[in-house]
Amino acid sequence: MTGAGASTAKAPSPTLPLSYLVTAVAAFVLACAAVPALAPELAGHYYHPRLTALAHTVTLGWITLSIMGASYQLIPIVLQRHVWSERLARWQFWILAVGIAGMVAHFYIGRWPGLLMAAVMVGAGAAMHLVNVALTLRGVERWNITARLITMAFTGLGLTILFGLLLAADRLWKFVPGGFFPTLHAHFHLALLGWVAPMVIGVAARVYPMFLLAPEPSGWPERVQFWGLALGVPVVVTALLGAPAALLAPGAIAVAAAAAAHLTWVSRMARDRKRPALDWGLRFVLTCSTFLIAATAAGLALAFDLLSGPRAALAYAVLALGGWLSLTIVGMMLKIIPFLVWYRIYSPQVGRAPVPTLAQLGWPAAEGLAYALLTAGVAALAAALAVGHARLIGAAGVILAAGAVCFAAAVARVLHHMAPCGRRPAVTARARTA
């Protein structure tokens, strides 16, 4: 991120993305801590009120808030656009935070009227974000792969939120046609493949080269990623909703081709990088590619009926949400949050007083421990869910929760520099080495 140069002037105040990112970290710790407590439920069927609450803590509280917060920092840098309205983004944050908390609580206790009210708040917050992003992207001249995938992602977000509102209302009035589980599966895949996947892939195309000091990717993988998602996601979702089941397999193949093209890009950037050493953030974003391979294989197996049942479905969801996406977000946060804090606290002092480097803001020991525990915990949890053994699920959950705590501790160490008592030691330490 330090290579962004003058483009940081287009970014909003660092406190805006930090409010989203810090809240998302809290949701991540809560979700991981809940896994061992919900081990008996996780050993059963995936549709359970408490598991639905857990799923939305991950998808809304952790993943969606993380992406929204990061987008307010990354879109101005990668697309050279000012955020249209910081005030709207701040109001949106509070509406989303209250709405997500309400949804999770009402899922947990199984109260549908309250759930619908909270879902409407989340829908309003998401609509505010979409308006802000649309007006931010207005006038973009160069529609590269990042701009096109981000636009696809926010279209997917709007459809996912609308779909979720319909499902919440259907709990009261029963008007959505078709079976409940097909619509639930379609909602999940619209969120995963239509909202989160294009956003992660599109942003990675610009920020991974910055992080790795590698050439920006180009060539045939760009077209395969875009068209694989643009064609495959609608086919998968409509097939799950009741279109001819034969469409599911070709749709899954198209999405798998996009994933393979993304992995090709990542491997090329890792191979051609000029950065000799990998910090823990970069190790996270590269390691998560292994989980993307596993999640893609599991998704194809489910699409072709080689795997079936709630056990396989839960393992697939953990590989995708917990392995690929969560580890990607953890790695990105370990890069983004130190930059935001440094830019907020120390950039005004450059040239006037000794300041710490970005690396000096981090806590490598906690980051390394988080890496070991989170990667092992996700892998162990996916295996335990496939077996369906409550004690194994609980043990894997303990490992995962410990990793989340280490990650949160590393983030807290960085945020400590924003407190007056936390700034002086960092500057003093730098001064001693000057």
Solvent accessible surface area in square Angstrom, and as a share of the most:
residue,aa,sasa,rsa
1,M,15,0.07
2,T,91,0.53
3,G,71,0.68
4,A,15,0.12
5,G,46,0.44
6,A,93,0.72
7,S,12,0.08
8,T,18,0.11
9,A,77,0.60
10,K,57,0.24
11,A,20,0.15
12,P,9,0.05
13,S,33,0.21
14,P,11,0.07
15,T,39,0.23
16,L,1,0.00
17,P,0,0.00
18,L,8,0.04
19,S,36,0.23
20,Y,0,0.00
21,L,1,0.01
22,V,58,0.33
23,T,44,0.26
24,A,0,0.00
25,V,10,0.06
26,A,63,0.49
27,A,14,0.11
28,F,13,0.05
29,V,37,0.21
30,L,109,0.54
31,A,4,0.03
32,C,6,0.03
33,A,51,0.40
34,A,26,0.20
35,V,9,0.05
36,P,37,0.23
37,A,78,0.60
38,L,13,0.07
39,A,6,0.05
40,P,91,0.57
41,E,31,0.14
42,L,10,0.05
43,A,26,0.20
44,G,33,0.32
45,H,84,0.38
46,Y,44,0.17
47,Y,68,0.26
48,H,63,0.28
49,P,55,0.35
50,R,97,0.35
51,L,10,0.05
52,T,17,0.10
53,A,4,0.03
54,L,22,0.11
55,A,44,0.34
56,H,32,0.14
57,T,9,0.05
58,V,28,0.16
59,T,32,0.19
60,L,20,0.10
61,G,3,0.03
62,W,1,0.00
63,I,1,0.01
64,T,6,0.03
65,L,3,0.01
66,S,4,0.02
67,I,12,0.06
68,M,1,0.00
69,G,0,0.00
70,A,16,0.12
71,S,5,0.03
72,Y,6,0.02
73,Q,3,0.01
74,L,3,0.02
75,I,7,0.04
76,P,0,0.00
77,I,5,0.02
78,V,3,0.02
79,L,16,0.08
80,Q,89,0.39
81,R,70,0.25
82,H,113,0.51
83,V,19,0.11
84,W,124,0.44
85,S,26,0.17
86,E,61,0.28
87,R,187,0.68
88,L,39,0.19
89,A,0,0.00
90,R,86,0.31
91,W,157,0.55
92,Q,0,0.00
93,F,15,0.06
94,W,156,0.55
95,I,45,0.23
96,L,3,0.01
97,A,23,0.18
98,V,84,0.48
99,G,0,0.00
100,I,11,0.06
101,A,61,0.47
102,G,17,0.16
103,M,17,0.08
104,V,30,0.17
105,A,51,0.39
106,H,50,0.22
107,F,24,0.10
108,Y,102,0.39
109,I,108,0.55
110,G,24,0.23
111,R,145,0.53
112,W,55,0.19
113,P,75,0.47
114,G,15,0.14
115,L,2,0.01
116,L,29,0.14
117,M,141,0.63
118,A,8,0.06
119,A,5,0.04
120,V,82,0.47
121,M,69,0.31
122,V,4,0.02
123,G,10,0.09
124,A,45,0.35
125,G,0,0.00
126,A,2,0.02
127,A,49,0.38
128,M,37,0.16
129,H,0,0.00
130,L,43,0.22
131,V,76,0.43
132,N,0,0.00
133,V,5,0.03
134,A,61,0.47
135,L,50,0.25
136,T,7,0.04
137,L,13,0.06
138,R,150,0.55
139,G,53,0.51
140,V,16,0.09
141,E,169,0.76
142,R,166,0.61
143,W,120,0.42
144,N,24,0.13
145,I,12,0.06
146,T,0,0.00
147,A,0,0.00
148,R,73,0.27
149,L,0,0.00
150,I,0,0.00
151,T,57,0.33
152,M,36,0.16
153,A,0,0.00
154,F,12,0.05
155,T,80,0.47
156,G,5,0.05
157,L,3,0.01
158,G,22,0.21
159,L,91,0.45
160,T,10,0.06
161,I,27,0.14
162,L,98,0.49
163,F,27,0.11
164,G,18,0.18
165,L,45,0.22
166,L,77,0.38
167,L,20,0.10
168,A,7,0.05
169,A,14,0.11
170,D,17,0.09
171,R,60,0.22
172,L,63,0.31
173,W,160,0.56
174,K,142,0.60
175,F,102,0.42
176,V,33,0.19
177,P,114,0.72
178,G,66,0.63
179,G,39,0.38
180,F,64,0.27
181,F,78,0.32
182,P,55,0.35
183,T,6,0.04
184,L,39,0.19
185,H,63,0.28
186,A,0,0.00
187,H,30,0.13
188,F,50,0.21
189,H,31,0.14
190,L,18,0.09
191,A,19,0.15
192,L,8,0.04
193,L,21,0.11
194,G,5,0.05
195,W,6,0.02
196,V,7,0.04
197,A,4,0.03
198,P,0,0.00
199,M,5,0.02
200,V,14,0.08
201,I,4,0.02
202,G,0,0.00
203,V,12,0.07
204,A,2,0.02
205,A,4,0.03
206,R,45,0.16
207,V,0,0.00
208,Y,5,0.02
209,P,9,0.06
210,M,44,0.20
211,F,1,0.01
212,L,1,0.01
213,L,90,0.45
214,A,13,0.10
215,P,82,0.51
216,E,92,0.41
217,P,23,0.14
218,S,70,0.45
219,G,37,0.35
220,W,122,0.43
221,P,0,0.00
222,E,42,0.19
223,R,145,0.53
224,V,49,0.28
225,Q,0,0.00
226,F,29,0.12
227,W,135,0.47
228,G,8,0.07
229,L,4,0.02
230,A,29,0.22
231,L,108,0.54
232,G,1,0.01
233,V,10,0.05
234,P,70,0.44
235,V,47,0.27
236,V,7,0.04
237,V,13,0.07
238,T,63,0.37
239,A,11,0.08
240,L,34,0.17
241,L,77,0.38
242,G,66,0.63
243,A,33,0.25
244,P,93,0.58
245,A,84,0.65
246,A,83,0.64
247,L,73,0.36
248,L,37,0.18
249,A,22,0.17
250,P,69,0.44
251,G,1,0.01
252,A,13,0.10
253,I,93,0.47
254,A,26,0.20
255,V,20,0.12
256,A,15,0.11
257,A,40,0.31
258,A,0,0.00
259,A,11,0.08
260,A,54,0.42
261,A,1,0.01
262,H,6,0.03
263,L,34,0.17
264,T,38,0.22
265,W,2,0.01
266,V,6,0.04
267,S,65,0.42
268,R,75,0.27
269,M,5,0.02
270,A,23,0.18
271,R,174,0.63
272,D,59,0.31
273,R,79,0.29
274,K,161,0.68
275,R,73,0.27
276,P,121,0.76
277,A,72,0.56
278,L,43,0.21
279,D,62,0.32
280,W,62,0.22
281,G,2,0.02
282,L,1,0.00
283,R,94,0.34
284,F,0,0.00
285,V,2,0.01
286,L,34,0.17
287,T,33,0.19
288,C,2,0.01
289,S,18,0.11
290,T,88,0.51
291,F,18,0.08
292,L,11,0.05
293,I,100,0.51
294,A,38,0.29
295,A,6,0.05
296,T,33,0.19
297,A,60,0.46
298,A,16,0.12
299,G,17,0.16
300,L,52,0.26
301,A,15,0.12
302,L,41,0.21
303,A,18,0.14
304,F,93,0.39
305,D,118,0.61
306,L,139,0.69
307,L,83,0.41
308,S,88,0.57
309,G,39,0.38
310,P,44,0.27
311,R,52,0.19
312,A,16,0.12
313,A,30,0.23
314,L,22,0.11
315,A,11,0.09
316,Y,19,0.07
317,A,22,0.17
318,V,22,0.13
319,L,27,0.13
320,A,4,0.03
321,L,21,0.10
322,G,17,0.17
323,G,0,0.00
324,W,13,0.04
325,L,0,0.00
326,S,4,0.03
327,L,1,0.01
328,T,4,0.03
329,I,13,0.07
330,V,0,0.00
331,G,0,0.00
332,M,20,0.09
333,M,3,0.01
334,L,17,0.09
335,K,34,0.14
336,I,2,0.01
337,I,1,0.01
338,P,13,0.08
339,F,8,0.03
340,L,1,0.01
341,V,0,0.00
342,W,50,0.17
343,Y,72,0.27
344,R,113,0.41
345,I,16,0.08
346,Y,0,0.00
347,S,33,0.21
348,P,75,0.47
349,Q,50,0.22
350,V,83,0.48
351,G,80,0.77
352,R,186,0.68
353,A,41,0.32
354,P,59,0.37
355,V,23,0.13
356,P,2,0.01
357,T,56,0.33
358,L,49,0.24
359,A,84,0.65
360,Q,80,0.36
361,L,0,0.00
362,G,14,0.13
363,W,93,0.33
364,P,83,0.52
365,A,74,0.57
366,A,9,0.07
367,E,20,0.09
368,G,12,0.12
369,L,94,0.47
370,A,0,0.00
371,Y,49,0.19
372,A,53,0.41
373,L,41,0.21
374,L,1,0.01
375,T,21,0.12
376,A,51,0.39
377,G,0,0.00
378,V,4,0.03
379,A,51,0.39
380,A,38,0.30
381,L,9,0.04
382,A,8,0.07
383,A,60,0.47
384,A,5,0.04
385,L,1,0.00
386,A,54,0.42
387,V,103,0.59
388,G,21,0.20
389,H,85,0.38
390,A,38,0.30
391,R,201,0.73
392,L,92,0.46
393,I,0,0.00
394,G,13,0.12
395,A,55,0.43
396,A,3,0.03
397,G,0,0.00
398,V,89,0.51
399,I,62,0.31
400,L,14,0.07
401,A,18,0.14
402,A,40,0.31
403,G,0,0.00
404,A,0,0.00
405,V,86,0.49
406,C,20,0.12
407,F,0,0.00
408,A,26,0.20
409,A,35,0.27
410,A,0,0.00
411,V,6,0.04
412,A,56,0.44
413,R,108,0.39
414,V,4,0.02
415,L,42,0.21
416,H,89,0.40
417,H,14,0.06
418,M,51,0.23
419,A,34,0.27
420,P,101,0.63
421,C,89,0.53
422,G,2,0.02
423,R,86,0.31
424,R,171,0.62
425,P,81,0.51
426,A,13,0.10
427,V,29,0.17
428,T,52,0.30
429,A,44,0.34
430,R,84,0.31
431,A,46,0.36
432,R,188,0.69
433,T,97,0.56
434,A,107,0.83
